[in-house]
Amino acid sequence: MKFKISLVLGFVLLTGAAIAQQEGAKGLSLQECVEYALNNNQDVINAAYEKEIAQTQVGETLSRGLPQVNIDAGINYNFEPQKSLLDASTFDPNVPEGQEVEISFQQKYDGNVALSVRQLIFDGSFFVGLQASKTYKELSTKEHIKTQIDVVEAVSKAYYNVLVTQEQFELLQVNLARLDTLLNETQIMYDNGFAEKIDVSRLKVQHNNLKVQVENTEKLLTINRDLLKFQMGMPITETIALTDQLEEVVFTEPTLDSEGFNYTERIEYSQLQTNMALANLDLKNNRVQYIPTLYANFNYGYNTQTGESSQLFETNRWLNFGTAGLSLNIPVFDGFLKSNRIQKNKIQIRQIEKSFEQMENSIDLQINQAKINMANSLEQMKAQRENMDLAEEIYNVTKIKYQEGVGSNFEVVEADADYKEAQTNYYNALYDALVAKVELEKAYGTLLK
């Protein structure tokens, strides 16, 4: 009776201390932790930035098809005007033929201002590039989704790790309170001549070892909480309390629609499809470069020349000019550059086609492995749970026999050690089952849904 009262009081005090320690802590479920991570994890944020960058590249490519308008203006002081050699007899018949003189047609000052407009009319690579930029944006979106899936996986495993460690810690505290009570009772029995010194010593060894284990588990719990906060993108200084309970976790295989599993449910497969689209667009781009390109040009402006700087800004000296036309570029021969690029594209496409088969086999293997791991983990967890219950029953019977004087202290110590080992094995099996659950959901592509 004394042992039961001491055990209950010890557990109440330890539980009260744990509650007091978490006062003011932010209570979070697994879903809330995942949602927080999807908004604050640095990898997810960077992937979102990549999506925005891809969007700007779409606009960058589109701008090539819009009018390109420029205004150029300038004023020059020709401190050494450019000269030409001309036959002087051309202007003066009295000068012998062949006699050259230096003549400059450039004055000391000149100025110009001009508006130029260039408009794409046809360029095959522009339209292909526009398709490619949109496909690249799609790829960056899928990269963002994959990053989210990886973060959800890491947060889920870290969350379950904290739950398991937390329950282990609480159970170790109960074990320590129970062993402390047994040690005190044995010490009293020894003081009254009903137990031997070695009985007390055995329990002290167990007590000291368990006390160290409790302290180490408490530190491990702190580390695991910090790891969870790190995976979430939460400051380590924040205080959190997990609201989910291990007994609430449901170990079920993800449900699929009537058509069964579709490989596109896996983001890696979808990314490969997008890479194939990009490879085909690259091939198309190299092929259309054999087609001529056509641009329209328009220029209009004013220029002037004068020998006096004071006349530079006189409006009547500025003469207008203008041109309008088309420019056509016809590729003729580039040393087989485009041909070699096309051959490279074809090989890349065949390479990706082979990757689809490998990806499908890899996904099938991952699903089968995850299902087997899940089944094995659940069986192991069930067996270890039964072992723990049996070890507890053996300990209780052994302790009663010892208290009634028909059992030995050594049997109690051994039963206590077996009980703690069974507890450790159970919680290890429980965590393995939780990890297998997360990996099975990831294998089916349902982790983010």
C-alpha positions as CSV (number, residue, x, y, z in Angstrom):
1,M,0.0,0.0,0.0
2,K,2.8,2.4,0.9
3,F,4.4,1.6,-2.5
4,K,1.2,2.4,-4.4
5,I,0.7,5.7,-2.5
6,S,4.3,6.8,-3.1
7,L,4.1,5.8,-6.8
8,V,0.9,7.8,-7.3
9,L,2.2,10.8,-5.5
10,G,5.5,10.7,-7.5
11,F,3.7,10.5,-10.8
12,V,1.3,13.4,-9.8
13,L,4.3,15.5,-8.8
14,L,6.2,14.7,-12.0
15,T,3.2,15.3,-14.2
16,G,2.5,18.6,-12.4
17,A,6.1,19.7,-13.0
18,A,5.8,18.8,-16.7
19,I,2.6,20.8,-16.9
20,A,4.2,23.8,-15.2
21,Q,7.2,23.6,-17.5
22,Q,5.0,23.9,-20.5
23,E,2.8,26.7,-19.2
24,G,2.8,29.4,-21.8
25,A,4.0,27.0,-24.5
26,K,2.4,27.1,-27.9
27,G,0.3,24.0,-28.4
28,L,0.7,22.5,-31.8
29,S,-0.8,19.5,-33.6
30,L,1.1,17.7,-36.4
31,Q,-1.1,19.4,-39.0
32,E,-0.4,22.8,-37.4
33,C,3.4,22.1,-37.4
34,V,3.2,21.1,-41.1
35,E,1.2,24.2,-42.0
36,Y,3.7,26.4,-40.1
37,A,6.6,24.7,-41.9
38,L,5.1,25.2,-45.3
39,N,5.0,28.9,-44.6
40,N,8.3,29.4,-42.7
41,N,10.8,26.7,-43.7
42,Q,13.7,28.3,-45.5
43,D,13.9,25.6,-48.2
44,V,10.2,26.1,-49.0
45,I,10.6,29.9,-49.1
46,N,13.5,29.6,-51.5
47,A,11.6,27.3,-53.7
48,A,8.7,29.8,-53.8
49,Y,11.2,32.5,-54.8
50,E,12.4,30.2,-57.6
51,K,8.7,30.1,-58.8
52,E,8.6,33.9,-58.9
53,I,11.9,34.0,-60.8
54,A,10.5,31.6,-63.4
55,Q,7.5,33.9,-63.8
56,T,9.7,36.8,-64.5
57,Q,11.5,34.7,-67.1
58,V,8.2,34.2,-68.9
59,G,7.8,38.0,-69.0
60,E,11.4,38.4,-70.1
61,T,10.8,36.0,-73.1
62,L,7.5,37.7,-74.0
63,S,9.2,41.1,-74.1
64,R,11.3,40.0,-77.1
65,G,8.0,40.0,-79.2
66,L,7.1,43.5,-78.2
67,P,8.3,46.7,-80.0
68,Q,11.8,47.7,-79.0
69,V,11.9,51.5,-78.8
70,N,15.0,53.5,-78.2
71,I,15.9,57.2,-78.3
72,D,19.6,58.1,-78.9
73,A,21.0,61.6,-78.6
74,G,24.4,63.0,-78.4
75,I,26.6,66.1,-78.9
76,N,30.3,65.9,-80.0
77,Y,33.2,68.3,-80.2
78,N,35.5,67.2,-83.0
79,F,38.8,68.6,-81.8
80,E,40.5,66.8,-84.7
81,P,38.0,66.6,-87.6
82,Q,38.3,63.6,-89.9
83,K,39.9,64.5,-93.2
84,S,40.0,62.9,-96.7
85,L,42.5,63.1,-99.6
86,L,40.9,64.3,-102.8
87,D,42.3,65.0,-106.3
88,A,42.5,68.8,-106.5
89,S,42.1,68.8,-110.3
90,T,38.5,67.7,-109.8
91,F,37.7,71.2,-108.4
92,D,40.4,73.3,-110.2
93,P,41.3,72.4,-113.8
94,N,44.4,74.5,-113.5
95,V,45.8,72.1,-110.9
96,P,47.8,69.2,-112.3
97,E,45.9,65.9,-112.3
98,G,46.8,63.7,-109.4
99,Q,47.7,66.4,-107.0
100,E,45.9,65.7,-103.7
101,V,44.7,68.0,-101.0
102,E,43.3,67.4,-97.5
103,I,39.7,68.3,-97.1
104,S,37.4,67.8,-94.1
105,F,33.7,67.5,-94.5
106,Q,33.2,67.4,-90.7
107,Q,32.8,70.6,-88.7
108,K,33.9,71.1,-85.1
109,Y,30.5,70.4,-83.6
110,D,27.8,68.0,-84.4
111,G,24.7,66.7,-82.7
112,N,22.0,64.1,-83.3
113,V,18.8,62.8,-81.8
114,A,16.9,59.8,-83.2
115,L,14.0,57.5,-82.4
116,S,14.4,53.9,-83.4
117,V,11.7,51.2,-83.4
118,R,12.4,47.5,-84.0
119,Q,9.5,45.0,-84.2
120,L,9.6,41.2,-84.5
121,I,7.5,40.0,-87.3
122,F,8.6,36.4,-87.4
123,D,11.2,34.4,-85.5
124,G,10.5,30.8,-84.8
125,S,12.8,30.6,-81.8
126,F,10.8,33.4,-80.1
127,F,7.6,31.3,-80.1
128,V,9.4,28.2,-79.0
129,G,11.2,30.1,-76.3
130,L,7.8,31.4,-75.0
131,Q,6.6,27.9,-74.7
132,A,9.8,26.8,-73.0
133,S,9.6,29.6,-70.4
134,K,6.1,28.6,-69.4
135,T,7.2,24.9,-69.2
136,Y,10.2,26.0,-67.0
137,K,7.7,27.8,-64.8
138,E,5.8,24.6,-64.5
139,L,9.0,22.8,-63.6
140,S,9.8,25.3,-60.9
141,T,6.3,24.9,-59.5
142,K,6.9,21.1,-59.2
143,E,10.2,21.7,-57.6
144,H,8.4,23.8,-55.0
145,I,5.9,21.0,-54.4
146,K,8.7,18.4,-54.0
147,T,10.4,20.7,-51.5
148,Q,7.1,20.9,-49.6
149,I,6.8,17.1,-49.6
150,D,10.4,16.7,-48.3
151,V,9.7,19.3,-45.5
152,V,6.4,17.5,-44.6
153,E,8.2,14.2,-44.3
154,A,11.0,15.7,-42.1
155,V,8.5,17.6,-39.9
156,S,6.3,14.5,-39.5
157,K,9.2,12.3,-38.5
158,A,10.5,14.9,-36.1
159,Y,7.1,15.4,-34.6
160,Y,6.6,11.7,-34.0
161,N,10.2,11.5,-32.6
162,V,9.3,14.1,-30.0
163,L,6.0,12.3,-29.1
164,V,7.8,9.0,-28.6
165,T,10.7,10.5,-26.6
166,Q,8.3,12.5,-24.5
167,E,6.3,9.4,-23.6
168,Q,9.5,7.5,-22.9
169,F,10.6,10.3,-20.6
170,E,7.3,10.3,-18.7
171,L,7.5,6.5,-18.3
172,L,11.1,6.7,-17.1
173,Q,10.0,9.2,-14.5
174,V,7.3,6.8,-13.3
175,N,9.9,4.0,-13.3
176,L,12.3,6.1,-11.3
177,A,9.5,7.0,-8.7
178,R,8.6,3.3,-8.5
179,L,12.3,2.2,-8.0
180,D,12.8,5.0,-5.5
181,T,9.9,3.7,-3.5
182,L,11.2,0.1,-3.7
183,L,14.7,1.3,-2.7
184,N,13.3,3.1,0.4
185,E,11.3,0.1,1.4
186,T,14.3,-2.2,1.0
187,Q,16.4,0.1,3.0
188,I,13.8,0.0,5.8
189,M,13.8,-3.7,5.6
190,Y,17.6,-3.8,5.8
191,D,17.6,-1.4,8.8
192,N,15.2,-3.8,10.6
193,G,17.2,-6.9,9.7
194,F,14.8,-8.3,7.1
195,A,17.0,-7.7,4.0
196,E,20.7,-8.0,3.2
197,K,23.1,-5.2,2.3
198,I,23.5,-6.6,-1.2
199,D,19.8,-6.2,-1.8
200,V,20.1,-2.4,-1.1
201,S,23.2,-2.2,-3.3
202,R,21.6,-3.8,-6.3
203,L,18.7,-1.4,-6.1
204,K,21.0,1.6,-5.7
205,V,22.9,0.5,-8.9
206,Q,19.5,0.2,-10.7
207,H,18.4,3.5,-9.3
208,N,21.6,5.4,-10.2
209,N,21.5,4.0,-13.8
210,L,17.9,4.9,-14.2
211,K,18.4,8.4,-12.9
212,V,21.1,9.0,-15.5
213,Q,18.9,7.5,-18.2
214,V,16.1,10.0,-17.1
215,E,18.5,12.9,-17.3
216,N,19.8,11.8,-20.7
217,T,16.3,11.3,-22.1
218,E,15.3,14.8,-20.9
219,K,18.2,16.3,-22.8
220,L,17.4,14.2,-25.8
221,L,13.8,15.4,-25.6
222,T,15.1,19.0,-25.7
223,I,17.3,18.2,-28.7
224,N,14.4,16.5,-30.5
225,R,12.1,19.5,-29.9
226,D,14.8,21.9,-31.2
227,L,15.1,19.7,-34.3
228,L,11.4,19.8,-34.9
229,K,11.4,23.6,-34.6
230,F,14.4,23.8,-37.0
231,Q,12.5,21.6,-39.6
232,M,9.5,23.9,-39.2
233,G,11.6,27.1,-39.6
234,M,10.6,28.2,-36.1
235,P,13.1,30.0,-33.9
236,I,14.8,27.6,-31.5
237,T,14.0,29.9,-28.6
238,E,10.2,29.4,-29.0
239,T,8.5,27.1,-26.5
240,I,6.1,24.5,-28.0
241,A,3.9,21.7,-26.6
242,L,2.7,18.9,-28.8
243,T,-1.1,18.3,-28.6
244,D,-1.3,15.0,-30.6
245,Q,-1.4,11.7,-28.8
246,L,0.3,8.6,-29.9
247,E,-2.8,6.5,-29.3
248,E,-4.6,8.7,-31.8
249,V,-2.3,7.8,-34.7
250,V,-4.1,5.6,-37.3
251,F,-1.9,3.1,-39.1
252,T,-3.8,2.6,-42.4
253,E,-2.6,2.3,-46.0
254,P,-3.5,5.3,-48.1
255,T,-6.7,4.9,-50.0
256,L,-6.7,5.1,-53.8
257,D,-9.4,5.9,-56.3
258,S,-11.1,3.3,-58.4
259,E,-8.4,3.4,-61.1
260,G,-5.7,2.5,-58.6
261,F,-2.2,4.1,-58.3
262,N,-1.1,6.6,-60.9
263,Y,2.6,7.2,-61.3
264,T,1.9,10.9,-61.8
265,E,0.8,11.0,-58.2
266,R,4.6,11.0,-57.5
267,I,6.1,14.5,-58.0
268,E,9.3,13.0,-59.2
269,Y,7.5,11.3,-62.1
270,S,5.7,14.5,-62.9
271,Q,9.0,16.4,-62.9
272,L,10.4,13.9,-65.4
273,Q,7.5,14.5,-67.7
274,T,8.2,18.2,-67.6
275,N,11.9,17.6,-68.3
276,M,10.8,15.6,-71.4
277,A,8.6,18.5,-72.5
278,L,11.6,20.9,-72.1
279,A,13.9,18.5,-74.1
280,N,11.3,18.4,-77.0
281,L,11.0,22.2,-77.0
282,D,14.8,22.5,-77.1
283,L,14.8,20.2,-80.2
284,K,12.0,22.3,-81.7
285,N,14.0,25.5,-81.1
286,N,17.1,24.2,-82.9
287,R,15.0,23.0,-85.8
288,V,13.2,26.4,-86.3
289,Q,16.5,28.2,-86.5
290,Y,16.7,26.9,-90.1
291,I,13.8,29.2,-90.8
292,P,14.5,32.9,-91.8
293,T,13.7,35.7,-89.3
294,L,12.0,38.9,-90.2
295,Y,12.0,42.2,-88.4
296,A,10.6,45.7,-89.2
297,N,12.7,48.8,-88.6
298,F,11.8,52.4,-88.2
299,N,14.1,55.3,-87.5
300,Y,13.5,59.0,-87.4
301,G,15.6,61.9,-86.1
302,Y,17.5,65.1,-86.5
303,N,21.2,66.0,-86.8
304,T,23.3,69.1,-87.2
305,Q,26.9,70.3,-87.8
306,T,28.4,73.7,-87.1
307,G,31.8,75.3,-86.7
308,E,30.6,77.5,-83.8
309,S,29.3,76.1,-80.5
310,S,26.9,79.0,-80.2
311,Q,25.0,77.7,-83.3
312,L,24.7,74.2,-82.0
313,F,21.2,74.7,-80.5
314,E,19.7,76.8,-83.3
315,T,16.6,74.9,-84.4
316,N,16.9,75.9,-88.1
317,R,20.3,74.1,-88.3
318,W,18.8,70.7,-87.2
319,L,17.9,68.6,-90.3
320,N,15.5,65.7,-90.1
321,F,15.9,62.2,-91.5
322,G,13.9,59.0,-91.4
323,T,14.1,55.4,-92.6
324,A,11.6,52.5,-92.6
325,G,12.2,49.0,-93.8
326,L,12.4,45.3,-93.2
327,S,15.4,43.1,-92.3
328,L,15.4,39.5,-93.3
329,N,18.0,37.0,-92.1
330,I,18.3,33.7,-94.0
331,P,20.5,31.0,-92.4
332,V,22.7,29.4,-95.0
333,F,25.5,27.4,-93.4
334,D,26.7,27.4,-89.8
335,G,29.3,24.6,-89.9
336,F,26.7,22.0,-88.9
337,L,26.2,23.7,-85.5
338,K,22.4,23.3,-85.5
339,S,22.6,19.8,-86.9
340,N,24.9,18.7,-84.0
341,R,22.6,20.4,-81.5
342,I,19.6,18.5,-83.0
343,Q,21.4,15.2,-82.7
344,K,22.3,16.0,-79.1
345,N,18.6,16.8,-78.4
346,K,17.5,13.5,-79.9
347,I,19.9,11.5,-77.7
348,Q,18.7,13.4,-74.6
349,I,15.1,12.6,-75.4
350,R,15.9,8.9,-75.7
351,Q,17.7,9.1,-72.4
352,I,14.7,10.6,-70.7
353,E,12.4,8.0,-72.3
354,K,14.6,5.3,-70.7
355,S,14.4,7.2,-67.4
356,F,10.6,6.8,-67.3
357,E,10.9,3.0,-67.2
358,Q,13.5,3.2,-64.5
359,M,11.4,5.7,-62.5
360,E,8.3,3.4,-62.7
361,N,10.3,0.4,-61.5
362,S,11.8,2.6,-58.7
363,I,8.3,3.8,-57.6
364,D,7.0,0.2,-57.6
365,L,9.9,-0.9,-55.5
366,Q,9.5,1.9,-53.1
367,I,5.8,1.2,-52.6
368,N,6.4,-2.6,-52.1
369,Q,9.2,-1.9,-49.6
370,A,7.1,0.7,-47.8
371,K,4.2,-1.7,-47.5
372,I,6.4,-4.6,-46.3
373,N,8.1,-2.2,-43.8
374,M,4.8,-1.0,-42.6
375,A,3.4,-4.5,-42.1
376,N,6.6,-5.7,-40.3
377,S,6.7,-2.6,-38.1
378,L,3.1,-3.1,-37.0
379,E,3.8,-6.8,-36.2
380,Q,6.9,-5.8,-34.3
381,M,5.1,-3.1,-32.4
382,K,2.3,-5.5,-31.5
383,A,4.8,-8.1,-30.3
384,Q,6.8,-5.6,-28.3
385,R,3.6,-4.2,-26.8
386,E,2.7,-7.7,-25.6
387,N,6.2,-8.3,-24.3
388,M,6.1,-5.0,-22.4
389,D,2.7,-6.0,-20.8
390,L,4.1,-9.4,-19.9
391,A,7.3,-7.9,-18.4
392,E,5.2,-5.6,-16.3
393,E,3.1,-8.5,-15.1
394,I,6.2,-10.5,-14.2
395,Y,7.7,-7.5,-12.4
396,N,4.5,-7.0,-10.3
397,V,4.3,-10.7,-9.4
398,T,8.0,-10.8,-8.5
399,K,7.8,-7.7,-6.4
400,I,4.7,-9.1,-4.5
401,K,6.5,-12.4,-3.8
402,Y,9.6,-10.4,-2.6
403,Q,7.4,-8.3,-0.3
404,E,5.8,-11.4,1.1
405,G,9.1,-13.0,1.7
406,V,8.9,-15.8,-0.8
407,G,11.0,-14.2,-3.5
408,S,14.5,-12.8,-3.8
409,N,15.6,-9.2,-4.3
410,F,17.7,-10.3,-7.2
411,E,14.6,-11.5,-9.0
412,V,13.0,-8.1,-8.5
413,V,16.0,-6.3,-9.9
414,E,16.2,-8.6,-12.9
415,A,12.5,-8.3,-13.5
416,D,12.7,-4.5,-13.3
417,A,15.6,-4.5,-15.8
418,D,13.6,-6.7,-18.2
419,Y,10.6,-4.5,-17.9
420,K,12.6,-1.4,-18.8
421,E,14.2,-3.1,-21.7
422,A,10.8,-4.2,-22.9
423,Q,9.6,-0.6,-22.7
424,T,12.6,0.6,-24.7
425,N,12.0,-2.1,-27.4
426,Y,8.3,-1.2,-27.6
427,Y,8.9,2.6,-28.1
428,N,11.7,1.9,-30.7
429,A,9.2,-0.4,-32.5
430,L,6.5,2.3,-32.2
431,Y,8.8,5.0,-33.7
432,D,9.8,2.6,-36.5
433,A,6.0,2.1,-37.3
434,L,5.4,5.8,-37.3
435,V,8.3,6.3,-39.7
436,A,7.1,3.5,-41.9
437,K,3.7,5.2,-42.0
438,V,5.2,8.4,-43.2
439,E,7.3,6.7,-45.8
440,L,4.3,4.7,-47.1
441,E,2.3,7.9,-47.6
442,K,5.3,9.4,-49.4
443,A,5.6,6.4,-51.6
444,Y,2.0,6.7,-52.7
445,G,2.4,10.4,-53.2
446,T,-0.3,11.3,-50.6
447,L,1.9,12.9,-48.0
448,L,1.1,16.5,-48.9
449,K,-2.6,15.9,-49.5
